[in-house]
Amino acid sequence: DHHRIGLIYGISAYTLWGLLPLYWKYLEEASAFEILASRGVWSLLVCIILLAFRKQLKATFAIFRDRRTFALLALTSLFLTVNWGVYIWSVTVNRIVEASLGYFITPLVSVAFGILGFRERLRPLQWVAVGLAAVGVVTLTVQYGAIPFIALALAISWSSYSLFKKSLKIGALEGLSIETTVALIPSLF
């Protein structure tokens, strides 16, 4: 039952993520920065409501006092903000194909981080899968005809976010709440 629910959540999240560019295209008068800031404000509001509903506000505020955890969350906030910002910007300037390529490259970067950073080992069939994915990415990149800077920025920022987030021992909602708070601080000035 948990696997089915997880699958439904995963499909729902990726469907919404995939449909967001359609919504952003209708916001032609809003800049990428405005969309990013709006997304941050609404995300934080939803996080606070959920934390209050789950009675986790006090515990989440306590995380601000743990210097190591807060520093890592500030770093993950930076990677997450770069990822969101580049993705939103790429959609608003009609570079959607290059952004999509970034999400094909991301698993390869994540696998590389796992092998190099966590000394994970792949089984032979996993190496075959990684090799096929790499061939696909190289083929798409060659067809694109240029160095896909947007794709690389998205892949590296998301994989870096995931790498550092993995080292944190806090819940996803608490982490996202603090990351979103940190990300909104520059918007105040």
C-alpha positions in Angstrom: 0.0 0.0 0.0 2.9 2.4 0.8 4.5 1.6 -2.5 1.3 2.4 -4.4 0.8 5.7 -2.5 4.5 6.6 -3.1 4.0 5.9 -6.8 0.9 8.0 -7.0 2.7 10.9 -5.2 5.7 10.6 -7.5 3.6 10.6 -10.7 1.6 13.5 -9.3 4.7 15.5 -8.5 6.3 15.0 -11.9 3.1 15.7 -13.7 2.7 19.0 -11.8 6.4 19.8 -12.4 6.0 19.1 -16.1 2.8 21.3 -16.4 4.3 24.3 -14.6 5.9 25.7 -17.8 2.5 26.0 -19.3 1.3 28.0 -16.4 4.5 30.2 -16.4 4.0 31.0 -20.1 0.6 32.6 -19.2 2.5 34.9 -16.8 4.2 36.7 -19.6 4.2 40.0 -17.7 5.9 38.6 -14.7 9.7 38.3 -14.7 11.4 35.0 -13.7 12.5 36.7 -10.5 8.8 37.6 -9.6 7.7 34.1 -10.4 10.5 32.7 -8.2 9.7 35.0 -5.3 6.0 34.2 -5.6 6.7 30.5 -5.6 8.9 31.0 -2.5 6.3 33.0 -0.6 3.4 30.5 -1.4 5.7 27.5 -0.7 6.6 29.0 2.7 3.0 29.7 3.5 2.0 26.1 2.7 4.9 24.8 4.7 4.0 26.9 7.8 0.4 25.8 7.6 1.4 22.1 7.4 3.9 22.5 10.2 1.2 24.1 12.4 -1.2 21.4 11.5 1.4 18.7 12.4 2.4 20.6 15.5 6.0 20.9 14.4 6.5 24.7 14.3 8.4 24.8 17.6 10.7 21.9 16.6 11.4 23.5 13.2 12.4 26.8 14.8 14.8 24.9 17.0 16.7 23.8 13.9 17.8 27.5 13.4 19.9 27.1 16.6 21.8 24.1 15.3 24.7 25.8 13.4 25.8 22.9 11.3 22.3 21.9 10.3 21.4 25.5 9.6 24.6 26.0 7.5 23.8 22.9 5.4 20.2 24.1 4.9 21.5 27.5 3.8 23.7 25.7 1.3 20.8 23.5 0.1 18.6 26.6 -0.1 21.2 28.2 -2.5 21.2 25.1 -4.7 17.4 24.9 -4.7 17.0 28.5 -5.5 19.5 28.3 -8.4 17.7 25.3 -9.7 14.2 26.9 -9.5 15.5 30.2 -10.8 17.3 28.7 -13.8 14.3 26.5 -14.6 11.8 29.3 -14.4 14.1 31.7 -16.4 14.7 29.1 -19.1 10.9 28.6 -19.5 10.3 32.4 -19.7 12.9 32.8 -22.4 11.8 29.8 -24.5 14.7 27.5 -23.6 12.5 24.6 -22.5 14.3 22.0 -24.6 17.6 22.8 -22.9 16.0 22.8 -19.5 14.4 19.4 -20.3 17.9 18.1 -21.2 19.0 19.1 -17.7 16.5 16.7 -16.2 17.9 13.9 -18.4 21.4 14.7 -17.2 20.5 15.0 -13.5 20.4 11.2 -12.8 23.8 10.8 -14.4 25.3 13.6 -12.2 23.6 12.1 -9.1 25.0 8.6 -9.9 28.5 10.2 -10.3 28.1 12.0 -6.9 27.0 8.7 -5.3 30.0 6.8 -6.7 32.5 9.6 -5.9 31.0 11.0 -2.7 29.5 7.9 -1.1 31.7 5.2 -2.7 28.6 3.5 -3.9 29.1 0.5 -6.3 27.0 -0.3 -9.3 26.1 -3.8 -10.4 26.9 -4.6 -14.0 23.3 -4.1 -15.2 23.3 -0.7 -13.5 26.5 0.2 -15.4 24.7 -0.8 -18.6 21.7 1.5 -17.7 24.0 4.4 -16.9 25.9 3.8 -20.1 22.7 3.8 -22.2 21.5 7.0 -20.4 24.9 8.6 -21.1 24.7 7.7 -24.8 21.2 9.2 -24.9 22.4 12.4 -23.2 25.4 12.7 -25.6 23.1 12.1 -28.6 20.6 14.8 -27.4 23.5 17.2 -26.7 25.0 16.7 -30.1 21.6 17.2 -31.7 21.2 20.4 -29.7 24.3 21.7 -31.3 25.8 23.7 -28.4 27.1 23.3 -24.9 23.9 23.1 -22.8 24.8 25.5 -20.1 21.2 25.7 -18.7 21.0 21.9 -18.7 24.3 21.6 -16.8 23.3 24.3 -14.3 20.0 22.4 -13.6 21.7 19.0 -13.3 24.5 20.2 -11.1 22.4 22.4 -8.9 19.7 19.6 -8.3 22.3 16.9 -7.8 24.3 19.1 -5.4 21.0 19.9 -3.5 20.3 16.2 -3.2 23.9 15.4 -2.1 23.9 17.8 0.8 20.2 17.2 1.7 21.1 13.5 2.1 23.5 14.3 4.9 20.7 16.1 7.0 18.8 14.2 9.5 15.6 16.2 9.5 12.2 15.8 7.9 11.5 17.0 4.4 8.9 19.5 5.4 11.1 21.0 8.1 14.0 21.2 5.7 12.0 22.8 2.9 10.5 25.3 5.3 13.9 26.5 6.5 15.3 26.4 2.9 12.4 28.5 1.7 12.8 31.0 4.6 16.5 31.4 3.8 15.8 31.8 0.1 13.4 34.6 0.7 15.7 36.7 2.9 17.4 38.4 -0.1 13.9 39.3 -1.4 13.4 41.5 1.6 16.1 44.0 0.5 
